[in-house]
Amino acid sequence: MEAVRGLGIANLMVIHRLSDLLTAGDAGSQGRALAEGLLADCSTRIIYRQETDQIQAAATLLGLTAVETGAISHLTRGRGLWRVAGRSFVVQHLLHPTEKSLFDTDSRMH
């Protein structure tokens, strides 16, 4: 990790469902340990609304408090729970019109 900081770059990990990490291998396996290690290395976490069947796995894997767990189940579109340096914030994300045209994946589904 020190080499990354020395180069002035950051690593990002994007996961659709945190429960997907549980499929990296059996509990205690090297694959699962690597997946959980990658998650542990992420010091800033941005969590969007989670489906009901995903909330408990997300809360467990991320070590969420009861308040944070409740928040992620009720976030509206464009809001995320940011966990930074042991503190949590609900943030409303705003897109510039140009960004929206680039990243609006919903329109591509129709």
N, CA, C and O of each residue as an XYZ file, in Angstrom:
440
protein
N       0.825     -1.180      0.000
C       0.000      0.000      0.000
C       0.875      1.252      0.000
O       0.519      2.253     -0.621
N       1.997      1.206      0.678
C       2.873      2.377      0.732
C       3.340      2.775     -0.663
O       3.449      3.966     -0.954
N       3.617      1.813     -1.526
C       4.048      2.130     -2.887
C       2.953      2.879     -3.639
O       3.240      3.769     -4.439
N       1.721      2.522     -3.385
C       0.599      3.200     -4.037
C       0.575      4.667     -3.625
O       0.441      5.549     -4.474
N       0.702      4.928     -2.345
C       0.712      6.313     -1.862
C       1.907      7.068     -2.425
O       1.791      8.236     -2.794
N       3.035      6.410     -2.490
C       4.235      7.048     -3.013
C       4.095      7.454     -4.469
O       4.712      8.421     -4.915
N       3.283      6.715     -5.205
C       3.052      7.031     -6.615
C       1.895      8.013     -6.807
O       1.669      8.499     -7.916
N       1.172      8.301     -5.742
C       0.049      9.226     -5.836
C      -1.154      8.649     -6.561
O      -1.889      9.381     -7.224
N      -1.361      7.346     -6.441
C      -2.508      6.714     -7.093
C      -3.386      6.057     -6.033
O      -2.975      5.898     -4.884
N      -4.579      5.685     -6.426
C      -5.504      5.022     -5.512
C      -6.065      3.776     -6.175
O      -6.211      3.715     -7.395
N      -6.368      2.805     -5.369
C      -7.031      1.593     -5.849
C      -8.515      1.717     -5.570
O      -8.911      2.198     -4.508
N      -9.336      1.291     -6.509
C     -10.782      1.284     -6.343
C     -11.301     -0.128     -6.513
O     -10.809     -0.890     -7.345
N     -12.301     -0.467     -5.716
C     -12.965     -1.748     -5.860
C     -14.456     -1.452     -5.947
O     -15.015     -0.803     -5.062
N     -15.094     -1.921     -7.000
C     -16.522     -1.706     -7.196
C     -17.197     -3.072     -7.180
O     -16.831     -3.975     -7.932
N     -18.192     -3.203     -6.303
C     -18.894     -4.473     -6.150
C     -20.383     -4.194     -6.236
O     -20.893     -3.299     -5.562
N     -21.076     -4.953     -7.057
C     -22.523     -4.781     -7.176
C     -23.207     -5.268     -5.914
O     -24.037     -4.556     -5.347
N     -22.879     -6.451     -5.470
C     -23.417     -7.021     -4.230
C     -22.247     -7.494     -3.384
O     -21.408     -8.264     -3.854
N     -22.187     -7.037     -2.143
C     -21.100     -7.468     -1.268
C     -21.127     -8.966     -1.025
O     -20.089     -9.578     -0.776
N     -22.310     -9.558     -1.097
C     -22.400    -11.006     -0.901
C     -21.627    -11.760     -1.984
O     -21.304    -12.933     -1.796
N     -21.322    -11.111     -3.116
C     -20.516    -11.756     -4.158
C     -19.136    -12.141     -3.637
O     -18.532    -13.099     -4.120
N     -18.633    -11.391     -2.645
C     -17.331    -11.740     -2.059
C     -17.362    -13.113     -1.406
O     -16.345    -13.804     -1.348
N     -18.527    -13.504     -0.918
C     -18.651    -14.797     -0.241
C     -18.525    -15.962     -1.208
O     -18.340    -17.100     -0.778
N     -18.623    -15.698     -2.506
C     -18.500    -16.759     -3.501
C     -17.069    -16.946     -3.981
O     -16.812    -17.761     -4.868
N     -16.138    -16.197     -3.401
C     -14.737    -16.296     -3.811
C     -14.085    -17.583     -3.323
O     -12.961    -17.900     -3.712
N     -14.776    -18.314     -2.485
C     -14.250    -19.572     -1.976
C     -14.937    -19.929     -0.675
O     -15.717    -19.146     -0.132
N     -14.644    -21.105     -0.189
C     -15.213    -21.540      1.084
C     -14.620    -20.721      2.224
O     -13.514    -20.191      2.111
N     -15.363    -20.623      3.317
C     -14.857    -19.932      4.503
C     -13.507    -20.524      4.893
O     -13.361    -21.743      4.984
N     -12.529    -19.663      5.120
C     -11.192    -20.116      5.481
C     -10.289    -20.405      4.303
O      -9.098    -20.654      4.493
N     -10.821    -20.379      3.081
C      -9.993    -20.669      1.906
C      -9.140    -19.456      1.537
O      -9.405    -18.334      1.968
N      -8.118    -19.710      0.736
C      -7.229    -18.633      0.302
C      -7.990    -17.622     -0.547
O      -7.776    -16.417     -0.410
N      -8.878    -18.096     -1.426
C      -9.656    -17.190     -2.270
C     -10.525    -16.258     -1.465
O     -10.586    -15.060     -1.744
N     -11.202    -16.799     -0.461
C     -12.060    -15.970      0.389
C     -11.222    -14.987      1.191
O     -11.609    -13.829      1.348
N     -10.082    -15.430      1.698
C      -9.205    -14.543      2.466
C      -8.710    -13.383      1.614
O      -8.628    -12.252      2.092
N      -8.379    -13.659      0.350
C      -7.938    -12.590     -0.548
C      -9.061    -11.587     -0.806
O      -8.827    -10.379     -0.790
N     -10.279    -12.079     -1.043
C     -11.420    -11.198     -1.297
C     -11.713    -10.327     -0.077
O     -11.926     -9.121     -0.209
N     -11.724    -10.926      1.091
C     -11.992    -10.165      2.312
C     -10.852     -9.197      2.612
O     -11.080     -8.117      3.158
N      -9.633     -9.578      2.260
C      -8.488     -8.686      2.445
C      -8.584     -7.450      1.570
O      -8.256     -6.348      2.010
N      -9.034     -7.628      0.325
C      -9.220     -6.479     -0.559
C     -10.238     -5.501      0.024
O     -10.041     -4.287     -0.020
N     -11.317     -6.038      0.566
C     -12.328     -5.188      1.178
C     -11.777     -4.481      2.408
O     -12.047     -3.298      2.615
N     -11.016     -5.186      3.217
C     -10.435     -4.589      4.426
C      -9.481     -3.455      4.093
O      -9.324     -2.526      4.886
N      -8.839     -3.517      2.929
C      -7.896     -2.467      2.521
C      -8.583     -1.186      2.081
O      -7.923     -0.157      1.938
N      -9.881     -1.223      1.864
C     -10.624     -0.033      1.420
C     -10.975      0.822      2.623
O     -11.846      0.458      3.414
N     -10.302      1.958      2.767
C     -10.533      2.802      3.940
C     -11.708      3.758      3.743
O     -12.314      4.184      4.726
N     -12.038      4.100      2.525
C     -13.213      4.914      2.231
C     -14.206      4.017      1.519
O     -13.891      3.396      0.504
N     -15.406      3.960      2.065
C     -16.425      3.082      1.483
C     -17.668      3.892      1.163
O     -18.147      4.676      1.983
N     -18.176      3.694     -0.030
C     -19.401      4.357     -0.473
C     -20.421      3.265     -0.740
O     -20.212      2.404     -1.595
N     -21.513      3.302     -0.015
C     -22.507      2.238     -0.076
C     -23.828      2.836     -0.529
O     -24.333      3.773      0.090
N     -24.383      2.306     -1.593
C     -25.688      2.738     -2.065
C     -26.760      1.817     -1.489
O     -26.449      0.821     -0.835
N     -28.024      2.159     -1.736
C     -29.141      1.384     -1.202
C     -28.958     -0.092     -1.527
O     -28.568     -0.456     -2.637
N     -29.240     -0.915     -0.561
C     -29.109     -2.354     -0.718
C     -30.490     -2.994     -0.720
O     -31.393     -2.553     -0.010
N     -30.639     -4.025     -1.517
C     -31.890     -4.770     -1.529
C     -32.035     -5.501     -0.193
O     -31.045     -5.804      0.473
N     -33.264     -5.775      0.179
C     -33.564     -6.381      1.473
C     -32.759     -7.647      1.725
O     -32.266     -7.857      2.833
N     -32.621     -8.494      0.707
C     -31.905     -9.756      0.903
C     -30.385     -9.591      0.979
O     -29.672    -10.554      1.259
N     -29.889     -8.384      0.733
C     -28.451     -8.127      0.757
C     -27.994     -7.349      1.990
O     -26.795     -7.247      2.251
N     -28.932     -6.808      2.740
C     -28.588     -5.897      3.839
C     -27.739     -6.571      4.911
O     -26.723     -6.015      5.327
N     -28.131     -7.745      5.361
C     -27.396     -8.385      6.453
C     -25.971     -8.742      6.041
O     -25.040     -8.550      6.822
N     -25.788     -9.259      4.828
C     -24.423     -9.584      4.358
C     -23.585     -8.318      4.263
O     -22.417     -8.317      4.652
N     -24.169     -7.242      3.751
C     -23.437     -5.969      3.649
C     -23.058     -5.459      5.027
O     -21.924     -5.033      5.247
N     -24.000     -5.500      5.951
C     -23.744     -5.013      7.308
C     -22.628     -5.817      7.978
O     -21.766     -5.253      8.652
N     -22.653     -7.122      7.789
C     -21.641     -7.987      8.402
C     -20.271     -7.754      7.778
O     -19.285     -7.563      8.490
N     -20.209     -7.770      6.462
C     -18.920     -7.606      5.775
C     -18.301     -6.236      6.002
O     -17.078     -6.106      6.046
N     -19.139     -5.207      6.146
C     -18.633     -3.844      6.304
C     -18.563     -3.402      7.761
O     -18.047     -2.324      8.058
N     -19.078     -4.225      8.670
C     -19.066     -3.856     10.081
C     -19.938     -2.646     10.363
O     -19.565     -1.778     11.151
N     -21.101     -2.586      9.722
C     -21.989     -1.429      9.884
C     -22.682     -1.439     11.240
O     -22.973     -2.497     11.797
N     -22.939     -0.248     11.757
C     -23.721     -0.111     12.975
C     -25.194     -0.311     12.631
O     -25.558     -0.370     11.457
N     -26.034     -0.414     13.651
C     -27.479     -0.562     13.424
C     -28.038      0.650     12.687
O     -28.906      0.497     11.828
N     -27.561      1.841     13.004
C     -28.032      3.060     12.335
C     -27.614      3.058     10.867
O     -28.418      3.385      9.994
N     -26.364      2.692     10.588
C     -25.882      2.629      9.207
C     -26.644      1.567      8.418
O     -26.993      1.780      7.257
N     -26.898      0.431      9.048
C     -27.638     -0.645      8.387
C     -29.034     -0.171      8.022
O     -29.511     -0.444      6.921
N     -29.688      0.525      8.921
C     -31.007      1.077      8.628
C     -30.961      2.085      7.503
O     -31.866      2.138      6.670
N     -29.916      2.879      7.474
C     -29.790      3.923      6.448
C     -29.650      3.331      5.052
O     -30.273      3.826      4.113
N     -28.845      2.282      4.896
C     -28.610      1.758      3.550
C     -29.845      1.098      2.957
O     -29.949      0.946      1.740
N     -30.771      0.710      3.805
C     -31.991      0.098      3.279
C     -33.008      1.145      2.825
O     -33.995      0.804      2.174
N     -32.776      2.415      3.164
C     -33.732      3.471      2.837
C     -33.148      4.586      1.974
O     -33.805      5.606      1.765
N     -31.948      4.414      1.479
C     -31.349      5.458      0.642
C     -32.131      5.577     -0.667
O     -32.552      4.575     -1.245
N     -32.315      6.807     -1.120
C     -32.979      7.031     -2.394
C     -31.934      7.154     -3.493
O     -30.738      7.247     -3.216
N     -32.385      7.153     -4.722
C     -31.483      7.224     -5.874
C     -30.564      8.444     -5.760
O     -31.012      9.560     -5.495
N     -29.294      8.204     -5.965
C     -28.311      9.280     -5.911
C     -27.740      9.543     -4.535
O     -26.864     10.395     -4.389
N     -28.213      8.835     -3.519
C     -27.683      9.009     -2.163
C     -26.842      7.802     -1.790
O     -27.175      6.662     -2.114
N     -25.760      8.076     -1.110
C     -24.889      7.006     -0.650
C     -24.443      7.252      0.769
O     -24.373      8.394      1.222
N     -24.145      6.186      1.464
C     -23.570      6.280      2.796
C     -22.058      6.239      2.621
O     -21.511      5.234      2.167
N     -21.389      7.312      2.974
C     -19.934      7.375      2.889
C     -19.370      7.085      4.265
O     -19.748      7.730      5.242
N     -18.466      6.118      4.349
C     -17.747      5.826      5.593
C     -16.298      6.234      5.371
O     -15.579      5.639      4.568
N     -15.892      7.261      6.100
C     -14.549      7.822      5.948
C     -13.943      8.005      7.341
O     -14.524      8.672      8.198
N     -12.790      7.415      7.553
C     -12.056      7.580      8.811
C     -12.935      7.350     10.037
O     -12.895      8.123     10.993
N     -13.728      6.279      9.999
C     -14.545      5.931     11.147
C     -15.807      6.760     11.327
O     -16.512      6.596     12.323
N     -16.102      7.636     10.394
C     -17.311      8.459     10.465
C     -18.183      8.180      9.256
O     -17.689      7.788      8.199
N     -19.486      8.383      9.419
C     -20.429      8.111      8.335
C     -21.210      9.358      7.972
O     -21.554     10.173      8.829
N     -21.482      9.489      6.676
C     -22.239     10.616      6.152
C     -23.159     10.122      5.051
O     -22.755      9.294      4.234
N     -24.395     10.617      5.013
C     -25.271     10.353      3.876
C     -25.057     11.507      2.913
O     -25.233     12.671      3.273
N     -24.675     11.175      1.683
C     -24.287     12.178      0.686
C     -25.197     12.068     -0.529
O     -25.453     10.972     -1.028
N     -25.678     13.205     -0.997
C     -26.460     13.257     -2.236
C     -25.494     13.554     -3.369
O     -24.837     14.596     -3.369
N     -25.402     12.652     -4.328
C     -24.501     12.838     -5.458
C     -25.209     13.613     -6.558
O     -26.365     13.342     -6.883
N     -24.510     14.566     -7.116
C     -25.049     15.372     -8.204
C     -24.214     15.142     -9.452
O     -22.986     15.087     -9.386
N     -24.884     15.007    -10.590
C     -24.188     14.814    -11.857
C     -24.367     16.027    -12.742
O     -25.459     16.589    -12.833
N     -23.302     16.421    -13.384
C     -23.372     17.434    -14.426
C     -24.106     16.789    -15.604
O     -23.994     15.578    -15.793
N     -24.856     17.559    -16.403
C     -25.569     16.964    -17.545
C     -24.684     16.120    -18.463
O     -25.137     15.103    -18.988
N     -23.446     16.523    -18.659
C     -22.537     15.745    -19.499
C     -22.238     14.399    -18.851
O     -22.202     13.375    -19.533
N     -22.023     14.398    -17.534
C     -21.785     13.144    -16.823
C     -23.007     12.238    -16.915
O     -22.876     11.029    -17.110
N     -24.184     12.816    -16.776
C     -25.406     12.017    -16.834
C     -25.531     11.312    -18.184
O     -25.919     10.146    -18.244
N     -25.206     12.010    -19.251
C     -25.304     11.382    -20.575
C     -24.289     10.243    -20.729
O     -24.537      9.289    -21.466
N     -23.170     10.340    -20.048
C     -22.143      9.303    -20.136
C     -22.447      8.088    -19.255
O     -22.141      6.953    -19.619
N     -23.052      8.343    -18.096
C     -23.193      7.286    -17.100
C     -24.622      6.843    -16.844
O     -24.851      6.065    -15.918
N     -25.584      7.300    -17.616
C     -26.977      6.908    -17.432
C     -27.206      5.547    -18.067
O     -27.623      5.446    -19.221
N     -26.927      4.503    -17.297
C     -27.059      3.150    -17.827
C     -28.518      2.710    -17.932
O     -28.833      1.804    -18.703
N     -29.419      3.345    -17.159
C     -30.836      2.979    -17.235
C     -31.398      3.219    -18.628
O     -32.180      2.410    -19.128
N     -31.009      4.322    -19.262
C     -31.542      4.639    -20.576
C     -31.099      3.614    -21.617
O     -31.790      3.409    -22.615
N     -29.975      2.983    -21.398
C     -29.456      1.988    -22.334
C     -30.195      0.654    -22.238
O     -30.074     -0.200    -23.116
N     -30.957      0.490    -21.164
C     -31.691     -0.761    -20.971
C     -33.010     -0.778    -21.718
O     -33.641     -1.829    -21.832
N     -33.440      0.372    -22.230
C     -34.744      0.461    -22.900
C     -34.599      0.387    -24.399
O     -35.596      0.447    -25.119
